[in-house]
Amino acid sequence: MTTEELVNKIVSILESKKGSDIEVIDVKDKTTLADYFIIVTGNSTTQIKALADEVEVLLKNEDQIYADHVEGRSGDKWILIDFKDVVVHVMHPEL
């Protein structure tokens, strides 16, 4: 799967779980951390966790793509999922 295909799949998953304000930011010319940042808003702690879980589970089960690193799982306002070339930020609107 290409990086662009991964981005499109993640966006599709987030849309299916009613994620809000989805933004894809191309950062490949600005940093070596990743090629794309995907930012999505969840309206509650439950939705934030559901969005992050759905991305991880579907990519793992359907494409055997595993997150390299996850942060914020124990918090309630922001979760970061690092797929190396694509980093997903799931956050509360106030952030």
N, C-alpha and C positions, 0 to 999 in steps of 0.2 A: 504494500500500500504506500503510495506517495504521501508526502507531507500534506499536499493540498487535499488529497482524498481523505486523509485523517481529519483535517480541519473541517471539511464538509460533513463528515460522519458525526463528529462531535457536535457541530452546530445543529444537525438534524435531531440528534438525541436530546439536546437541550430544548429545542423547540417542541418536541413531543411531550416533554414534561413541563411545558408552560413556563420556561425560563424567560425572564424579561430583559430588555435592553441588551441583547446579545451584540457584542462588538468583537470583530476579528481585527487584530492589529499586526501588521507585517513589521517585524523588528529585526529581520535578518541582516539588514545593512547598518543596524544601530548597536547590536550587542551579539556576543557569542553565546549567550545563555540559551537562546531558542530562536526559531525562525518566526513563530507566531505566538502571540498571546491571545487567548480568548477570554473575554470578560462577560459574565452573566450575573444577573441579579435574581435572587430568590426572595420572596416576600415574607418568609418566616424561617425559623430555625429548621423546622421539619422539611420545608421545600429545599432549603440550601443543602441539607444532608441527602435528600432524595435525588436532587440533580447530580451531585457528586457521585453518589452510589450508582446511579443509572449509567453514567459515562463509564465508570470503572468496570461494572459488571458486563455491559454489552460489548465493550471493546475486548475484554478478556474472553468472554464466551463465544463471540462471533468471529473475532479476528486474531485471537491469541496475542493481543497487545496489552502489556502490563505497564502500569504506572511505575516510573523509576523512583518517584518520591511523592509522598502526600503529607501536607502540613495542615494544621488547623482542625483536624477531625474532632478533637475534643472541645473545640470552641463552638460558638454559636453564631458567629457573624461572617466568617471567611474561611474558605477551604481552598487550598492550592493543590492541583494535581499536575505533576510534571511528567510528561511523556517525552522528554528530551527535546525534540524539535518543536513541540507544541506544549505550552503551559496554560492550563485552564484555571481561571480565578472565579470562584463562585462566592458571591458576597451579598450581604444585606444592603438594601438601598442606601442607608445612611453612610455607608463606607464609600 
